[in-house]
Amino acid sequence: MVTGSNAPDVATLMRIYRRMSSIKQNDERMRATIRAGKLAIIYYSPRGQEVIPSAIAEHLNDDDYLVTIYRGIHDQIAKGVPLKSLWAEYAGKVTGTCKGKGGPMHITHPETGVMVTTGVVGSGMPIATGLALASQMSGDGRVTITNFGDGASNIGAFHESLNLASIWKLPVVFVCQNNGYAEHTHYSEGTAVENIADRAASYNMPGVTVDGNDPVAMWKAAQEAVARARAGEGPTLLECKTFRFMGHLLGDDSHYIPKEEMAAALEKDPVPLFRQKLIDDWQVPAADLDKLDADIATEIDEAVQFALDSAYPDLVENKRDILAEEMA
């Protein structure tokens, strides 16, 4: 059991678990709904990576900014995007976050701070740097979180963004969700440094490598990085070691991952492990967790039905949100 003044209390841990369970259950339902033929979309499963955004979200305000990537449904759920609006957007319906015109790879919901979801590898980092600069200039107190994978750290936008953010001491946290594979390429075959966080030294900012599947370790690392950004002390490169269970995208059988490596990762599935730890170490009654899980399942049922029942956008929507228009 974690103790000390810098340890999360049980209420905090329960909120983290709730987000993790929601992410897991939403992912399971999304894959089932696609396979049932009720949705026709490209889908990138976040299974195995539930801890990272669930712990980070504990330190964020509703108006703090989030920029994420196409494998970002876990980030969106953790930040608070309403499930009905989220599912409707995935389904391409007019009741979605972008009125059905963005789809899975372009979720935007400013009300909860989700400013951009991008399908272009690494492109979120310069956008996040711009958002953080805007916050610094306006003094709005917001922190920006930008998520990306280990492969994205090898493109120019990574280096340009970290360099400028450090020079200007911007309130941004660069979160590398390092799941060990850039699409089908193992980390060691595409990246020279042992840890992505080692690169932070080149930009004179803190670089932290953390077990991204340990909720308490993630909570602590995020607490320090977000506090530093909010205090005007500049950015942090936060590398969260994790694993993906369902391949690069739905339909990928992960044949390029050694079977023993996948088996070892599945044995450490963070959601059931954390659930049991709550019971064993923090004396949370199993019945309380059962109810929480059941409540989430009901919420998902309602969101799925809402999405399926909603209408597709009218053709007039093709001309909206493109050019400036005068509103009556």
N, C-alpha and C positions, 0 to 999 in steps of 0.2 A: 504494500500500500504506500502511496506517495504521501509524504507529510511535509510540513513546513509552510512558511508564509507565501511561497511562490507555487503552491499546489492548488489545483482546481478543486472546488468543493463538489459534493455529490450532485447538487442541482445543476452545476455546470456540466459535469460528466453526463448527466441524464439528457441535457440538451444536445450535447455532442452525439450521444447514442441515437437520439431521435432523428437527427439529420442523417446519420449513417444508415439507419433502418429505412428511412424514407427513400434514400438514394438506391439502396439495394432492391427494395420492393418495386420502386418505379422502373428500375432497369429490367427486372424479371418480367414485369407486366408489359413493358415496351417490346421486349423480344418476343413474348408470347403473342402479342397483338399483331406484330408484323408477320410472324409465322402463320397466324390464322388468316392472313390475307386481308385484314381490316385496315392496315396501313401499308402504303407502298413508298418507303423511304430508305435512304442510306442511313445506317445507324452505327455509332461508335460507342461501344459499351464501356462504362467506367468501373465495372466490377473489379474489386481489389484496390481501388483508389479512393474509397469512401471517406477515409479518415481525414485526408488533407484539407478539403474545404470545410468539413464539419468542424474541425478544430479552429481553423483560421476565422471562421464566421463569428466565433465567440468574442473576438476583439474588434469587430467592425460595427459601425453604425449603419442604419438603413441607407443613408445618403452617401456613404463611402462608395467609391467607384470599383467596378469589377470589369476586367477585360479577359475573355477566355477564348478557347478554341473549339473546333468542331467536336472533340471529345470533351464536352463541357457540361453535360446535363447535371453532373454531380455538383459542379460549381454553381450552376443556376439554382438548383434546388436548395443548396446550403445558404445561398444569399437571400432566398426568400421569394423567388418568383412564384406566384400562385399556380398551383398544379393545374387548375382548369385552363388557365390561359396558356400555360406551357404545353400541355397536351394538345390543345386546339391548334397551336402554332405548328407543332410536329405533324398534325393531321392536315395542315394547309387550310384551316378554317378561318372565317372572318372574325371569329371571337378570340383568335390567338393574339399573342403579344405584338405581332407585326401584321395583324389582319390577314394572316395566312400567306403573306408574300415573302417572308424570310425563310421559313422552314427550319429544319434542325440545325443547320450550320450558320444561321444568322439570327439567333435569339437576342432580342433587345428588350429591356424592361427598365427604363430609367427610374420608375417609381421605387424600385428596390436597388438601384445603383448598377444594374447590369447594362453597361453602356454599349458593349460590342461583343458579339461572338463571331469569330472569323474562321473561314475555311482555308485561309492562306497561311502556311506554316511560318510561324515567327512574326507575322505582321502585327500581332497585338501589342508587341513591346513598344514600338515607336508611338502607337496610338496612346498607350498608357502613359508614356513619358509626356505626351502633349496634354493629357488630362491632368497629370500631376503638376505640370507647369501652370496650367490654368488655375488650379487650386492655390498654388503658391502666390500667383499674381493677385488673385481675388481675396486671399486670406480666408477662404471658406472652411478651413480646418479638415477637409476631406483627405483620406488616404486612398490611394489607388493600388489595387492588387491586379497583377497580370500573370496569368497562368500559361505555361508552355511546356513542351516535352523536351527530353534531352537532345533529340535531333535538332530542334530549333535553335539550340545554343551554338550551332556551327554556322549559322548564316550571319550576314553582315549586320542585319537589323539588331541582333543581340548586342553586338559590340558597340554599335553606334548609340543605342539606347542607354546602356549602362554607363557609357562614358559621359554622355550629356547629363544624365540623372545625377551622377556623382559630382560633376563640375558645379551644377546648380543646386545641389543638395535638395533634390525634389522628394516630395512625400509619396514614394512609390516602393512597393515590395515586389521584386521579381521572383516568382514562385515557379521553380522548375519541378514538375511532377515527373521524376525520373523513373520510368517503369522498365528501363533496361533495353527497350527495343524502339528504334526509329522505324516505324512501319514493320519491315521484316528483317531489319539489320540490327544485330547485337551491338550493344553500346561499345564494346572493345574494338569493333571493326570500323567504327566511324568517328571515335573521339579519342584524342591522344592523352588527355589528362585523366587522372584517376577519379576525380570528383569534379562535377560542374562547378561547385562552390569554390574550387581552387582558383577559378578565373577571376573571382572578385578582387583579388589582390592587385590585378592589373589596372583596376579602376578605383583603387583606394576606397573601397567600401567593404563592410563586413560580408563574409561569405560563410554560410552555415549549412552543414550537411546534417540532416536529421532523419531518423527512422519515420518515414511517412505513414507507417502502419501502426504507430504507437500514439494513441490519442493524447496521452499526457505529455510526451515529448514534443508532439506537434503543437499542443496548446502553449507550452512554454516558449518554443522557438518563435511562434507567431506573435506571442505577447511582446517579446522583446523587439521584433522587427517592426511591428505596427506602432509600438510606442515610440520607437526611434524616429519613424517617419512623421508621426503626428507632432513630435516635439521640434520638428524642423532640423533634425540632425542628418537627414538624407536617407538614401535608399539602402536596401539590404538584398543580397542574392541568397535566397532560401532554397536549397536543394532538398527535396523530399524523396527519399528512396522508397519505391513501391513496386507494384507488379500489376500487370493487366491479365485477367483470367480468360477473356473472350476474344483474343486476337485483335488485329488492327481494326477490323470492322466486322459487322455481322456477316457470317458466311466464311470468314477466315478460320481455318482449322488449326492454326498455330503449329503447323508441321515443322517449322523451322526452329521451334523452341524444344530443346532436349526434354524428353518425357520426365526425367528425374527432376529437372529444374521446375517444370510446371507442377509436378506432384508436391515438391517441397513448398512451393508458394501456396498451393491450395490448402495444405496442412496448416498454414498460418493465416487463413482467411480472417481478416481483421474484425469483421462484424460479429460472428459467433464467439470469437475469442474475447472481444471486449464485453459482450453481453455476459459471458460467464464470469469475467473479472468483476463486473459490477455486482454480481451475486456473491462471489466468494470473498472479495476484498472490501467491498463497500456495503455489504449486507442489504443490497436492494432486493426486495422480494421478487421472485420469478413471476409471480402473478401480476405485479405492476408492469413488468416488461412485456408480458403477454398482452395485457390490455393496450399498452402503448402501440405494440406492433399491429394489433387488431384495428385500432383507431386509424392508423396510417393506411391499412388495407382498405378500409371503408372510404377514406378520403380519396384514394386512388380510384376505387370503383366509380365514385361520383365524377372524378375528373375525366376518366376514360369515356363514360357515357355522355358527358357534356360535350367532349370533343367530337365523338361520333355523331351526335345529334345536331351539332351546329352546322350552319350553312357554309358553303364555299363562298369566297368573295365574288361579288358581282363584277362583270367586265369593266365597269366604270372605275374600279379600283386600279386597273392597269395604268391609269393616267394620274393617279393620286400619289402623293409622297415622292414625286420625282422633281417637279418644278414648283417654284413658289406660286401659291394661288391665293386669291383674295377670298377670305371666309365671310359669309354673310352674317 
